[in-house]
Amino acid sequence: MKKANIEFVVGLFLIFGFLAFAYISLQFGEFSIFSRGQNYTIKADFDSAAGLKKGALVTIAGVNVGKVSNIRLTEAQQAEVALYLSNDVKVTEDAIASIKTQGIIGDKYIRISQGGSDTYLTDGGMITETESAVDLEELISKYIFGSV
């Protein structure tokens, strides 16, 4: 009888350990079951999205407000970037989206600068004013070959 109790407690401990491991894995992967419906997506077209990756941060005033959810090439040969933003963040229709470089390593992120409009973008809306990333390789080659 004592052995059965010990095996039961060990079994419960293992199940609890596996559940805790699964929860921590999902949190580190930034996957959340409970946050569905609390976000919306807007899009922005850039001439170049060089270096920008899916999952890159989206910031407003230096505060992380979302992530890049998708990058695809449009028929007009532009990079359409889908931004997955928190529902409590409102983006004005005249906002400017810029691809910026963060830190020494050069991770790319999107910075949104709010405009002065009283109208806000809704789910599926489009940011029309964009600034592509500065291509350092292109600038260096122009300098080296004397076309600056």
C-alpha positions as CSV (number, residue, x, y, z in Angstrom):
1,M,0.0,0.0,0.0
2,K,2.8,2.4,0.9
3,K,4.5,1.7,-2.5
4,A,1.3,2.5,-4.4
5,N,1.1,5.9,-2.6
6,I,4.7,6.7,-3.4
7,E,4.2,5.8,-7.1
8,F,1.1,7.9,-7.2
9,V,2.9,11.0,-5.7
10,V,5.8,10.5,-8.2
11,G,3.3,10.2,-11.1
12,L,1.6,13.4,-10.0
13,F,5.0,15.1,-9.7
14,L,6.0,14.0,-13.2
15,I,2.7,15.2,-14.7
16,F,3.0,18.6,-13.0
17,G,6.7,18.8,-14.2
18,F,5.6,18.1,-17.8
19,L,2.8,20.7,-17.7
20,A,5.2,23.3,-16.2
21,F,7.8,22.5,-18.9
22,A,5.1,22.9,-21.6
23,Y,3.9,26.2,-20.2
24,I,7.4,27.7,-20.0
25,S,8.2,26.5,-23.5
26,L,5.1,28.2,-24.9
27,Q,6.0,31.4,-23.0
28,F,9.6,31.5,-24.3
29,G,8.2,30.9,-27.7
30,E,5.9,33.9,-27.1
31,F,2.9,31.8,-28.0
32,S,-0.1,32.5,-25.8
33,I,-3.4,30.7,-25.8
34,F,-5.1,33.3,-23.7
35,S,-4.3,36.4,-25.8
36,R,-6.4,35.5,-28.8
37,G,-8.7,38.4,-29.9
38,Q,-6.6,41.0,-28.2
39,N,-4.6,42.0,-31.2
40,Y,-5.2,43.3,-34.7
41,T,-3.2,43.5,-38.0
42,I,-2.3,46.5,-40.1
43,K,-0.1,46.6,-43.2
44,A,2.6,48.8,-44.7
45,D,4.3,48.7,-48.1
46,F,8.0,49.4,-48.2
47,D,10.3,49.8,-51.2
48,S,12.8,47.6,-49.4
49,A,12.5,45.4,-46.3
50,A,16.1,44.2,-46.4
51,G,17.1,42.7,-43.1
52,L,13.6,42.8,-41.6
53,K,12.4,39.4,-40.3
54,K,9.2,37.8,-39.2
55,G,8.9,38.4,-35.5
56,A,10.8,41.7,-35.5
57,L,9.5,44.2,-32.9
58,V,7.2,47.1,-33.7
59,T,7.6,50.2,-31.5
60,I,5.8,53.4,-30.9
61,A,7.7,56.1,-28.8
62,G,10.2,53.4,-27.9
63,V,7.6,51.0,-26.4
64,N,7.1,47.6,-27.9
65,V,3.5,47.4,-29.2
66,G,3.6,44.4,-31.5
67,K,5.5,42.2,-34.0
68,V,6.0,41.7,-37.7
69,S,3.7,38.8,-38.5
70,N,4.4,38.4,-42.3
71,I,6.5,39.8,-45.1
72,R,5.5,39.2,-48.7
73,L,6.2,40.7,-52.2
74,T,3.3,42.5,-53.8
75,E,2.4,42.6,-57.5
76,A,3.8,46.2,-57.5
77,Q,7.2,44.7,-56.5
78,Q,7.1,46.2,-53.0
79,A,7.5,44.5,-49.6
80,E,4.2,44.3,-47.8
81,V,4.8,44.0,-44.1
82,A,1.9,42.8,-41.8
83,L,2.2,44.3,-38.3
84,Y,0.5,42.4,-35.4
85,L,-0.4,45.1,-32.8
86,S,-2.0,45.0,-29.4
87,N,-5.6,46.1,-29.3
88,D,-5.0,48.9,-26.8
89,V,-2.6,50.6,-29.3
90,K,-4.3,53.0,-31.8
91,V,-2.4,54.0,-34.9
92,T,-3.5,57.2,-36.7
93,E,-4.2,57.0,-40.4
94,D,-1.4,59.5,-41.2
95,A,1.3,57.6,-39.2
96,I,4.7,56.9,-40.6
97,A,6.3,53.4,-40.4
98,S,10.1,53.3,-40.6
99,I,12.5,50.3,-40.7
100,K,15.2,51.1,-38.2
101,T,18.4,49.4,-37.0
102,Q,18.7,48.4,-33.3
103,G,22.0,48.1,-31.5
104,I,25.5,47.1,-32.8
105,I,24.4,43.8,-34.3
106,G,21.9,45.6,-36.6
107,D,18.6,43.9,-35.8
108,K,15.9,45.6,-37.8
109,Y,12.6,46.7,-36.2
110,I,9.6,48.9,-37.3
111,R,9.1,52.3,-35.6
112,I,5.7,53.9,-36.0
113,S,5.6,57.7,-35.6
114,Q,2.0,58.9,-34.9
115,G,0.5,61.6,-37.0
116,G,-2.0,64.3,-36.0
117,S,-5.1,62.8,-37.4
118,D,-8.1,62.0,-35.3
119,T,-8.9,58.9,-37.4
120,Y,-7.4,55.5,-36.4
121,L,-6.6,52.5,-38.5
122,T,-8.7,49.4,-37.9
123,D,-7.9,45.7,-38.5
124,G,-6.6,45.3,-42.0
125,G,-5.8,49.0,-42.4
126,M,-2.8,50.3,-44.4
127,I,-0.1,52.7,-43.3
128,T,0.6,54.7,-46.5
129,E,3.7,56.7,-45.4
130,T,6.7,54.5,-45.0
131,E,10.5,54.8,-44.9
132,S,12.7,51.9,-45.9
133,A,15.8,50.8,-44.2
134,V,19.1,52.5,-45.0
135,D,21.2,50.1,-47.0
136,L,24.8,50.5,-45.6
137,E,26.3,48.3,-48.3
138,E,24.9,50.5,-51.0
139,L,26.1,53.7,-49.3
140,I,29.6,52.3,-48.9
141,S,29.8,51.1,-52.5
142,K,28.7,54.6,-53.7
143,Y,31.4,56.2,-51.5
144,I,34.1,53.8,-52.6
145,F,33.3,54.1,-56.3
146,G,33.0,57.9,-56.1
147,S,29.3,58.5,-56.9
148,V,28.6,60.2,-53.6
